[in-house]
Amino acid sequence: MTSTTAETPMTTGAPAEVELLIGGMTCASCAARVEKKLNRMDGVSATVNYATEKAKVTYGAGVGVADLIATVERTGYTAEEPAPPHPEPEAAAGSDSGSDTSERDPELGAARHRLFVSALLAAPVALLAMVPALQFDNWQWLSLTLAAPVVVWGGAPFHRAAWTNARHGAATMDTLVSVGTLAAFGWSLWALFLGDAGMPGMHDAFRLTVSRMDGASTIYLEVASGVVALILLGRYLEARSKRRAGAALKALMELGAKDVGVLRDGREVRVPVSSLAVGDRFVVRPGEKVATDGTVVEGVSAVDASMLTGESVPVDVGPGDRVTGATVNAGGRLVVAATRVGADTQLARMARLVEEAQNGKAEVQRLADRVSAVFVPVVIALALGTFGGWLVVTGDTVAAFTAAVAVLIIACPCALGLATPTALMVGTGRGAQLGILIKGPEVLESTRRVDTVVLDKTGTVTTGRMTLQGVYAAEGEDETELLRLAGALEHASEHPIARAIAAGAEKRTGALPPAEHFENVPGRGVRGRVDGREVAVGRLYDALPPELARAAEEAERAGRTAVVAGWDGRARGVLSVADAVKDSSAAAVRELRALGLTPVLLTGDNRTVAEAVAKAVGIDAAHVYAEVLPEDKVDVVRRLRREGRTVAMVGDGVNDAAALATADLGLAMGTGTDAAIEAGDLTLVRGDLRVAADAIRLSRRTLATIKGNLVWAFGYNVAALPLAAAGLLNPMIAGAAMAFSSVFVVTNSLRLRRFR
């Protein structure tokens, strides 16, 4: 316990929250014990996650962090607050594979060494016991010499944990392994030194099932050493897989830059990223990572955000554009003004959301936890019952002992404890790599039930920016000249429609001439002088030629805003402007339909505009809600729910926050406002609607993996324990089955890493 932790003051106001690293847990029943002890404290609510080895604790007045740690230590485990992260960006690549990281882990290295030595010694013992042809005179004494260090030194972690738990009046998986292997070893010592098993010429045969034998000439050295080696192998593979499961979050947290070139008094000074403050201007050279979230103030470049959003195509940025920390400058030199630093950056928030999701518990996991909490005492009682039952029915002590040891060794609540958290770790980690943030395990259940998805139009289905969509020049007029003059005049205005026309004109015709005598006519448009001509844009013409009137009507019918432009007193053409539909929106709607969802469009725009957008992306007119005020969006979601639908809502604005919170499942576009992101259950870092379909697919796949894991974990124990009690399993076979049940669950979860 560090001094800083011990001196943490007691809370006096609202409940506080802390995350503790729990050490010494070896199975799900350990986690259940720690959680139970913490929750018995007044004003404390805790959840302990075996896979992440963390406890999330909420505590009230009169309780301090030191009290929580003391409670955990009295239970027989260690606890401490996590140290602040120290980014090592160069390690991120290795983290993703999981193998390099595991090799550098000292704990994992020690476990690998113990496993290697134990397996090397146990293998000849198993061969001598299983192959009678290899049993030379006094072979049993060589087996004892090889098996003893495996049982004593190799099994030391199990014996130590079992003794610690016994002193605290508890029993865990380690108790079962320790009692089972020591019983087998002790029986063998008795048979060798006090029975007939130590006689020269003694022969034994390996049996898959229990059979009647002479106890004085029977040894179980292959069981004692083989089970220790197999369970060490299972624990090592499980620990390695758990680290791989959490590798995506680790890699995410290590993405950030370590230092940055800050502009101070016109000079560039290299400083640690942690010393950046809001408002600082820093330089990002080609190939460098953007140090923190900010706004470009100088330079033009392309930024690669693939490691943060999963989007492979670099995005062009220039002055005024926002950039995100940890993205890579793929082009020219940029000067960026910091807008968010430290824990407020998008990268930090993403990591926080993923970690919170991984530490959460799905409702189905709570059932598994309750089973794990009573599992070990039940297994010990079953083993004693098995021994007594066999003794009464057969009178054979050896058969009774063998069956009881098999029951002790085959039991495994670890798979139950790992079923949900490992799938969550891998699923949420893979989501983070693809720009999908799942806020918690309860979100997964919602994705399974959803049948209707409500799409906010502006910023979700459309870009959220007005753009020039069409140009119609009157007969005899030059389209380029029309655009050049109208664009030059609109360039002087700040109105969104004017800016769209100016940007479109500049893109198509090049640099625009200056406008003179600019005048804004409220509600009607603008006028001024460009290149010696009196230009007017807007609704300043009382009468239009028939062809221009038709062009304006067609634009309005298509859901666009029609603007008339002309000069020297005559209307010369019609420009149409609209909030452009994103290129990916139609494909996204098709993908959502393929998932069995009914898409609904929701907008405050008029029905003409709404239906035009709906038609463009493939949404039925019957599923369009137009002219909806921001405060009424919640009512639409409630109405759909009253109709018996399970509703998902996708939005990005402040006015979407309430609707996102009201929906059964809220999907917030990460390109939107903080309010929307906070209200959503899933955050889509990329502004691409197709990611919404990916998010629902990933969530459903993760939920299916969790359920598959739990079916296996429950099914394994339901089937294995009766088989062992019935004498149909040799204890060593039982040990192998137990060791690999946990490995199966973790390996099944790791398949989510391949989600595309």
Secondary structure, 3 states (H helix, E strand, C coil): CCHHHHCCCCCCCCCEEEEEEEECCCCHHHHHHHHHHHHCCCCEEEEEECCCCEEEEEECCCCCHHHHHHHHHHCCCEEECCCCCCCCHHHHHHHHHCHHHHHHCHHHHHHHHHHHHHHHHHHHHHHHHHCHHHCCCCHHHHHHHHHHHHHHHHCHHHHHHHHHHHHCCCCCHHHHHHHHHHHHHHHHHHHHHCCCCCCCCCCCCCCCCCCCCCHHHCCCHHHHHHHHHHHHHHHHHHHHHHHHHCHHHHHHHCCCCCEEEEEECCEEEEEEHHHCCCCCEEEECCCCECCCEEEEEECCEEEECHHHHCCCCCEEECCCCEECCCCEECCCCEEEEEEECHHHCHHHHHHHHHHHHHHCCCHHHHHHHHHHHHHHHHHHHHHHHHHHHHHHHHCCHHHHHHHHHHHHHHCCCHHHHHHHHHHHHHHHHHHHHCCEEECCCHHHHHHHHCCEEEEEHHHHHEEEEEEEEEEEECCCCCHHHHHHHHHHHHCCCCCHHHHHHHHHHHHHHCCCCCCEEEEEECCCEEEEEECCEEEEEECCCCCCCHHHHHHHHHHHHCCCEEEEEEECCEEEEEEEEEEEECCCHHHHHHHHHHCCCEEEEECCCCHHHHHHHHHHHCCCHHHEECCCCHHHHHHHHHHHHHCCCCEEEEECCHHHHHHHHHCCEEEEECCCCHHHHHHCCEEECCCCCHHHHHHHHHHHHHHHHHHHHHHHHHHHHHHHHHHHHCCCCCHHHHHHHHHHHHHHHHHHHHHHHHCC
